Amino acid sequence: MEYSNGYSKALMGNESWNNGIRTAQNMSSSLMRKKSDPALVSKVRFHMLRQFLANLQEVILGTKLAVLFPAIPLAIAADFYKFGRPWIFALSLLGLTPLAERVSFLTEQIAYYTGPTVGGLLNATCGNATELIIALFALYQNKIHVLKYSLLGSILSNLLLVLGTSLLCGGLANLKKEQRYDRKQADVNSLLLLLGLLSHMLPLMFRYAAAPGIFTADSTLQLSRASSIVMLLAYIGYIFFQLKTHRQIFESQEEDEDEDEEKAVIGFWGAFSWLAGMTLIIALLSEYVVGTIEAASESWGISISFISIILIPIVGNAAEHAGAIIFAFKNKLDISLGVALGSATQISMFAVPLCVVVGWIMGIQMDLDFSLLETGCLALTILVVAFTLQDGTSHYMKGVILCLCYTAIAACFFVHKIPAPLDQTNVNLGRGPSSGFSA
């Protein structure tokens, strides 16, 4: 793993990356990072060992969440020695928190060498890697209810909890200032979220519009797959719009003027290797989370829906969410909105339809019918957020309303229980997985 090799290229890529588009998600996660002391490894004799230790110091100790890294070997040991499955679930969930932040750091390091376009594509695909990997493992294990709940929870937590807390904290910290933000980015994300909502509502309305006694599982599945292709095409268009034609709308222009210009601290192949390793660890912990969620639900007396919709999204993206709130404190709402709306759009328009297409390839009946209660919560959330952001100004009362909406939805799913085996039962009966997902 190289540490200083190729820095001329890195500096050129760094200038291009900073003059290009540095996403709000990157800036939010960067607040969780801390400077490393190169003197700690400078006295090591062997060059290769010194480079490895320097990279290790940057990747493992370069985050304020490093204290949570011990949860990863503890989760693996708990699984190996057959400890209680709720313990495996809890340790795996804690271990995912620093990994999600480190993935953001490593994709940013790679972007210094590849330039803004490839860097932007990396962030567009890896920005919510934890949620996507958990969803794919749930799909592989045919736990459709866990998959849908976790993705729905990511959207709701970004739109209500993250955005609401940011507006609340920013409003309280800047009571004597008028907080303003650029509506253009919010409008683009709102339109995409409404398109995603339409794609979710069509299979639901199709099922309810069918005559009694008519099985609609096959038709709903075909409609969901066609809608998923439309959503993925829309997301590709959004990436082109974001990175090429209208990149100035999404540029994070609010960095402090006296802030030192950031440079690559890890070589390209070193960052790539660490990213691959981190992804494998995330995959392992995600498998633990999906495999032990029912045991944790039964042991703790908490419904699977509440764990999937509330706990997993909050813990999994804690670093990014905390960064969004800190930027709101600094009266930089454009960055906070970029984190909340950007992540919600990525989950809705990329992760959800991708799971439908992957399930199609695997022969699993994954559709876009999230059932009445879940789709209703999603629809009302998008409408409330759209009304909240329509005037381009903010105050703490808007944040209060969004946080209370999230609390009400959390209470709803806290009492909403479904039997875990319903997914497989419904597939066998030919009704599709969505029927068992309803209350």
N, C-alpha and C positions, 0 to 999 in steps of 0.2 A: 504494500500500500504506500503510494508516494505521498509525501507531505509538501515538498517545495517544487517538485518537477513540473515544468510546464506552466509556471506562473505568468509568463507573458501572455499566453493564451487565456489564462484565467482572468487577468486584468482586463483584457479586451472584452471577454464575455461578461465580466462584472459591469463594465461601463455600459455595454449594450443592455444588460439585464436591468440595471437601475434606470437607464433612460427609457427602457421599454415599460413593461407592465409588471409591477411587483404587487401581487394580490393582497387583499385585505387579510386573507387567512394567513399568509406568510408573516405579515407585520404583527398580527395578533399573537401568533405562536412565538414570535421572537421575544416577546416580553417575558417569557418563561425561561429564557436562556441567560447564562452568566459567563463571564470571561474566564478563560482558563489561563493558568500560569505556566508559560513554556519552560521556566527555570526548573520545574519539577522533573522534567525528562531530559533536559539539555546535557546532563552529565553522564548519560548512558553512553557507553563506548561504541557499541555496534550500531551501525547506521540503520539497518533494517529493523532492529529491535527498537531503536529510538523513534523511528517513523511509526511503528505499530503502536507504541505506548502513547505517542502524541495524538494519533487518531483515536485511540481508546479514551484518552482524557477528554477530547473534544466531544465524542459521541456519548459517552456514559456520564461523565461528570460535568458536561457543559449545559446542564439543565437544572433548574431549581426543583424539578420533580425526581431527581436522582434517588431520593430517599425511598421511592416506591419500587425501584428496580429489584430489591430482594424478594418482592412478591412473586417474581417470575420463577426463580429456582424453587421457591417454597411451593408454588402451585404444581410444578413438575414432580417434586418429591411427594407431595400429598397424593397425587395420582398414582405414583409408583408404589407407595406403601399402603394404598387403599384406605386413605383417611376418609372422613366424612365427605360426601359429595357436596354438601353446602359450603364446606371450607374450600374445596377446589374451585367452586364457582366464585366465591368472594375474592380469593387470591388471584384468580385469572382476571377478574374484572379490574382489580387494582393494578395488576401488571400491565394491562392494556393502556392505562392512562399515560405514562411516560413514553410508551412506544408510539402512540399517535402523534405526540409532539415531535419526537425524533424523526419520524417519517417526513414531516413537514420540513424539518431542518435539512435533512439529507437531499430532498428534492430541490431545495433552494441551492444547496452546494453544487449539485449537478448543473443547475441552470446557469451558474456563473461561467461554465465552460461551453454550454450548448447554445446560449443566447436566449432571448425572450420568447421566441415562438415555441421552441421545444420545451423550454422551462414552463411556459404557460400550459402546454399540453400535459406535462407531467403533473402539474398542480391540478389540472382539470380532471385527471384520472385518479390521482393518489390523495386528493384533498380529504376524502372521506373513506380512506382505505379500510379502516377498522370496521366501520358499519357494513361496508360491502363484503368484506371477508366473512364476517359473522353471518350475513344474509346468505352467502353462497354455501356455507357449511350447513345452515338450517335447511336450505333447499336440497342439498345432497342427502341429508338425513330425513327428508320428506316431512319436516316440521314446518309446514306452510304457515301455521298460525304464528310461530315465533318469528319467521321471516317478515311477515306483513306487519306484525306489531313493532318489531325493531326499526324497520324503515319508516313506518308512520311516526313512531316516537322521535326519530331523528328530525323529521320535518317539523313536528309540533314543538319540540324543545328549542329549535333554532328560531322559529317564528314568534313564539310566545315567551319562553323563559329567557333566552339569550337577548333577544331584541327588547323585551320588556324590562329586564334587569338593567340593560344598558341605558335605556331611556330614563328609567327611574333614577339610577345613580348619577347619570349625567345631568339630569334636571336638578337634583338636589345639590350637586356640587357647583352648579352654575346658575344659581337662582337669579342673579342680577344680570345675566347675559341671555340673549336670545340665541338658542341653539338652532342652527340651520344646517341643511344638508342638500346635496344635489339630488333632485327628484329623478333625473334621467336614468340612473342606474336602478333605482327602486322601481321605476315604471317597467323597465325591461324585464326584471326578475318577476314582477307581479304578473305580467302577461304570460310568461312561461309557466308560472305556478297555476294560473287559471287554465292554461292548455292542459297541464297535467291533471288538474281537477276534472276537466271535461272527460279526459280519457278514463278516469276512475269511475265517473258517474254513468257513462254509457253502458258498461256491462251490468251495473246495478239496476238501472232503469229498464234495461232489456229483460232482465230476469223477472222484475216485478210486473212488466207489461205483458208477459206471456200469459196465455190462457191457462186456467187451472188444469192440472194433469199433464201439461206439456213439459217435457224435460228440456231444459235450455243449456245444459252443461257444455255440450259440444259447440253450440253457437256462441255462447259466452266466451269460451276458450279461444275460438277463432277470432272473435272481435277483439279480445284482449291482445292477441298476438299482432293483429294488424295495427291496433292503436299503439302498441309498444314500438313498432317500427317507425311509426309517425313521430313518436316522442324522441326516439334516438336521432332521427333526421333533424328534428327541431333543435336538439342539443348540439349536434354537429354545426348547424347554422349559427347557434349561439356562440360556440367557440370561435368560429371564423369571424363573427361580428365583434367578439371581445378582443381577439388577438390581432386582427388585421384592419378591418374597415373603420371601427369606432373604438379603438383602444384607449383614446383619451378619456372616454367616459369612465373607464374602470381603473385608471391609473391612481395609485395611492399618492397623492400630492401633498399630504399633510405631515410629512416627516419633519422633525425639528431641523432648522437650518444649520445649527451648530453641531449636529450629530455627525460623528466621524463616518466616512464612507466605509461601508462593510466590504470585506474581501473574502475570497474563498479561503477556508482554513484546512480543507481536506482536498486531496487530489481527486480527479475524476473517477478513476477506477477504485480508489479507496472508498469514495462516497457510494459508488454503485454497488460494491461488495457489501458494505454495511447496510445499504437499503435492502438488498436481497436477503441478508441475514435477518434483519428486523421484520421483513415481511413473513419469513418462515416462522419466526417466533409468534407473530400476531396470528398466523394461521393455526398454530398449535394451541394457543390460549383461546382462540375463538372456538376451536373444536371442544375444548373443555367447557366453555360457557354454554354452548348449545347442548352439549351432552348432559349437563348437570342442572339445567335451569328448572326442570320439573322437580328434582329432589330439593333444590333450594326453596322453591315455592311451597312445597309440602312441609318442609321443616320450619320455615319461617312464618307460615300461615299467610303468605302474601300471594295474590293471584299472579299467574304467569303474565297476564296482560299488563299489570302494573310494573312488574320487573322489566319487561321488554320495552314498554313505552316510556317509562319514567327513569328507572335506575340506570339501565345500560347506556342510553344516550348522554345522561348527565355525567357519569363517570368516564365514559369513553372519550369524550371531547372536552374534558374539564379545562385543559390548558388553553385551548383555542377560545373557549367561552370566557375564561377569566381575562384573557387579553382583550377581548371585545369590550368588556366592562371597564377595564383600565383606560382604554382609549376614549370611552364615553366620559369618564372622569376628566380627561384632558380636553374635552369639548371637540373631539374629533369623531363626529358621528358618522361621517362618510365611511370610515374604516369599520366602525361597529356594524353599520348596515351591510357593508360588503361581506363581513363574516356571516352574519345571520341569514341574509337573503341568498348569498352565494352558496352556502352549504345546503340550505333547504332546496334551492333550485337543482343543485347537483344530485341530491338524493332523489328528488321527484322525477327529474327528466333523464337521468342516466342510470342510477342504481336500480330503481324499480323496474323500468322496461328491460334492462340488461338481465335481471333475474328471470323475467318472463321468457326472454329469448334463450337463455341458458337452460331453463327448465324444458323448453320446447325441444332443444337438442338432446337433453337427457331423457326425454319421454315422461317428464313429470308435469302434472296438470297445475301449473302455476298461472293464475289469471290476475286481472286488475280489479276484480270484484272484492273490495275490502269490507263489504257488508254495510248495512244502513248506519249503525252507530259510528263506526270508524270513519266512513265517508262523510257523514254529517259533521263530525268534529273537524275533519280536514277542511270541508267547505266553509264552515263558519270561521275557522281560524284564518284562512286566506282572505275572506271578506273583511274581517275585523282589522287585519294588518293593512290591507289595501286602503281602508278608510283612515286608518291611523297615519299613514304616510302620504296622504294626498296633498297636503298643503306645504310641504317642505320645511316645516318648523316643528320643534319638539318642546315638551315640558314634562315634568315628572308625573303628571296625572295620566298621560298616555302610557307610561311605563307601569303605573299602578293597575290600569285596566287590563293590560296584556298579562301581567303576572297573576291577577285574579282569574282571568280566563284559563290560564294554565293550571291553577290550583283546582278550579272546578272540574276540568277534564281529568286531572290526576285523581280526584276523589271518585269520579265516575268509574275509572278503570280499576281503582282499588277494590271496589265491590263487584266488579264484572269478572266472573269466573267462567272458564270453559274447560271441559274435560280434555286432557291432552290427546287421547287417541282418536279424536273425532276426525282429524285429517285423513287418516288411513281408512276409517270407516266410510266416510263420504266418497272417497275414491272408489272403494269397492262397490258402493251402491250406484255409482255412475252419476252422482250429483255434483261432483267437483269439489274442490277443497274449500270454496268460498262459503258453502252452506254451513259448515261446521264452525266457521269463523264468526258467525253472527251470534248475538246474545241469546 
